[in-house]
Amino acid sequence: MWTGGWTACCCLLLLPAFSLWTLRAGFDYHGATLCFLNMLVALFAACALWLHSERLAQKYIKYALHHCSRGDEARGLAAGVSRVSPVLPAVLSLVMFLYAFWHVVAAVLFLLVETGIWRR
């Protein structure tokens, strides 16, 4: 279970970088369009990571019989999930939400510069 979780998290972290490269090199997008489109990819990855974290937490609670103490850890581990399993996807999800927010800020700044409202 841990290797599958790590692999999925790492792949979802690389997805915005790959899409940024594809949009820039393959489709020649730049500026606000590039930031906005890549923000959508980062937002999708963040939501997927958050849902993965929620699924792991629900699975642990189901197999630990709604107890989250250290004594109930064995039942969760027998099901392939531990108390800390949801932590990695949740933290990475928050990082991806921050990354998506930064892309929104960058897109707004690009639009302000391109329209001439904010001069360099």
N, C-alpha and C positions, 0 to 999 in steps of 0.2 A: 504494500500500500504506500509506503514512503517513497519508493522509487517512482511510482506512477504519479504521485503528487508533485514531486520535485520536477519531473520531466514536463508535466503539464504546465506548471508555474513558469519554468524557464522558457518554454515555447511561447507562452502568452506574453512574457516579457520581451521576447525578440520580435514579436509580431509588429509592434509600432515602428521599430527600427527598420524592419524589412519593408513595410509599407511606405515609410518615408523615403527610402532609397528608390523604391519602384515608382512612386509618384514623381520624384525629382528627376531621376535618370530616364525612366521609361516614358513618362507622359509629359515631361518638361513643365510641370506645375511649379509655381514659385509664389512667394508672398503669402497673402491672406488665404488664397485657395489651398495652398499646400498645408498651411497650419490647420485650417478648418477640416479638411478631409482626413488629415492624420489624427486630429482630435477625435473624430468619430471612431477610428480604429482603436485608439487608446481607451476610449470610453467603453467600447465593446469588450476589450480585454479586461478592463477593471470590473465590469459587471460579471463576466464569466468567472474571474477569480473570486469575487465575493460570493457568487452562488455556489462555487466549489467549496468554499469555506463553510457556508451554511449547511451544505449537504453533509460534510464531514462532522460538523457539530451535531446535527440531528441523528446521524448514525451512531455517534458515541453515546448520546443521551438515550437512544433506543436500547442499545446493548448494555449500558450501565444501569438500566432501570431507573432513569431519572435521578441518579445520584452522581455527584461529581467529586467525590472524595478520592483520596489516594487508595483507599481500600477497594474501591470498585474499578480500579484501573485494569485488573486482570480480565474482567468480562469484556471491556472495550478492546483490549489488546487481542483477545481471542477472536474478535470480529475484524481485526485488521486496522483498528484506528485507536489512537490514544487521546489523552486530554489535550495535548498540545498540537495535535494534527491540524486543527483549523487556524492556528495562529499564523503560519507562513502564508497561506493564500490571503488571509485577511490583511496582513501587513503589506503584502505586495499589491493588493487591491487598492489600498489607500495611497500607495506610491503612484499607481497608475492613474487614480483619480486626480492626484496633484499634477501629474504629467499632462493629463487632459485639460485641467484648468489652466496650466501654463500655455498650452496651445491656444486656448480661447483668448487669453490676454495678448499673446503674440499676434493673433489674427486681428484683434481690435486695433492694436498699435499699427500693424501693416495697413489696415484700412484708413486710419487717421493720417498716416504719412502719404498714402497714395491719393487720397482725396484733397490733400493740401491743408487740412484743418490743423495738423501739427507739423510744423516746419522743422527741418533738421538743423 
